Amino acid sequence: MHIDNVRQVQPEVLSTEKAQRMAEFFSALSDPHRLKLLSALAHQELCVCDLAAAVKMGESAVSHQLRVLRSQRLVKYRRQGRNVYYSLADSHIAALYREVAEHLEES
């Protein structure tokens, strides 16, 4: 064992609480349907009916997946009259989505 290496790294290791929160965050990203929704929202704000049509899912299924994404603060929404429009929560989520997509494009 290299005790100096351990001492250097140990203060940087995530707390159990933060690791749990990150695991829940990544768990929300582990579903292909939710990733399809994020890919649509990475391009523009959309209402549930437009999202459902874009990803070829039922509106109730889309609403369910959006609840999961909202619970992890990956998407946000705004009401305009009777319509609810969804978008990515912030620039961090957009950057994370783009980085992963670019990483997967590399050969």
Phi and psi in degrees as a GROMACS rama.xvg file:
@    title "Ramachandran Plot"
@    xaxis  label "Phi"
@    yaxis  label "Psi"
@TYPE xy
-106.992  92.0793  HIS-2
-60.3198  -33.1385  ILE-3
-65.7378  -40.3634  ASP-4
-63.8357  -42.6999  ASN-5
-61.2554  -46.0862  VAL-6
-62.9955  -34.6667  ARG-7
-69.0389  -41.9104  GLN-8
-84.111  -33.8267  VAL-9
-51.7481  -44.1532  GLN-10
-65.6649  -18.3538  PRO-11
-90.6451  -10.6194  GLU-12
-69.2704  136.11  VAL-13
-57.9226  146.242  LEU-14
-69.6436  158.555  SER-15
-59.7534  -40.5067  THR-16
-62.8994  -46.1002  GLU-17
-67.1802  -38.3309  LYS-18
-62.3231  -39.7484  ALA-19
-63.912  -44.2334  GLN-20
-62.9584  -40.914  ARG-21
-66.8025  -38.7505  MET-22
-62.367  -41.5713  ALA-23
-64.3179  -40.4338  GLU-24
-59.9313  -51.1682  PHE-25
-68.0457  -29.0347  PHE-26
-62.4842  -39.0666  SER-27
-64.2757  -27.1481  ALA-28
-88.7033  -0.715589  LEU-29
-87.341  1.05484  SER-30
-102.802  127.716  ASP-31
-59.6694  -34.865  PRO-32
-66.4601  -41.1384  HIS-33
-66.9537  -36.2424  ARG-34
-66.7964  -35.6089  LEU-35
-63.9028  -40.2724  LYS-36
-62.8898  -44.7841  LEU-37
-61.9232  -36.843  LEU-38
-64.8204  -37.8387  SER-39
-67.7307  -43.8712  ALA-40
-72.1952  -17.7776  LEU-41
-67.797  -18.8418  ALA-42
-97.2053  -36.7258  HIS-43
-169.869  161.79  GLN-44
-68.9594  138.036  GLU-45
-142.17  152.252  LEU-46
-85.2698  167.433  CYS-47
-58.142  -43.5286  VAL-48
-64.7375  -38.69  CYS-49
-70.286  -38.9128  ASP-50
-60.7594  -44.8314  LEU-51
-59.0739  -44.0988  ALA-52
-67.0306  -40.8134  ALA-53
-65.3666  -38.2887  ALA-54
-101.983  2.93706  VAL-55
58.4488  53.831  LYS-56
-132.784  161.864  MET-57
-72.3246  153.894  GLY-58
-62.7286  -37.8189  GLU-59
-67.3635  -37.8058  SER-60
-65.4731  -41.0107  ALA-61
-63.0765  -44.952  VAL-62
-59.4686  -41.9182  SER-63
-60.9474  -47.4388  HIS-64
-65.7301  -35.9011  GLN-65
-65.457  -34.2674  LEU-66
-61.2665  -42.1988  ARG-67
-63.7101  -45.3669  VAL-68
-64.4797  -38.0303  LEU-69
-66.1957  -38.3601  ARG-70
-62.5026  -26.858  SER-71
-100.452  10.6627  GLN-72
57.7271  38.163  ARG-73
-90.2205  -29.0682  LEU-74
-129.445  158.466  VAL-75
-129.842  168.463  LYS-76
-140.295  160.888  TYR-77
-141.554  146.72  ARG-78
-97.5603  139.048  ARG-79
-136.74  101.328  GLN-80
64.2226  -126.471  GLY-81
-87.609  -8.4879  ARG-82
-94.0766  148.241  ASN-83
-118.2  125.409  VAL-84
-110.355  135.607  TYR-85
-109.812  148.546  TYR-86
-149.649  167.804  SER-87
-63.4575  147.232  LEU-88
-63.1391  -39.615  ALA-89
-166.578  -177.827  ASP-90
-67.3621  -25.9804  SER-91
-63.3212  -41.5859  HIS-92
-67.672  -42.3253  ILE-93
-61.4351  -43.2342  ALA-94
-66.4874  -41.6066  ALA-95
-60.9257  -45.9452  LEU-96
-58.6792  -49.6594  TYR-97
-62.7253  -41.8969  ARG-98
-61.5245  -44.8349  GLU-99
-65.8942  -43.7533  VAL-100
-61.0441  -43.4131  ALA-101
-65.7222  -40.2539  GLU-102
-59.5783  -41.542  HIS-103
-72.0837  -21.9824  LEU-104
-77.3582  -21.3592  GLU-105
-64.9207  146.229  GLU-106
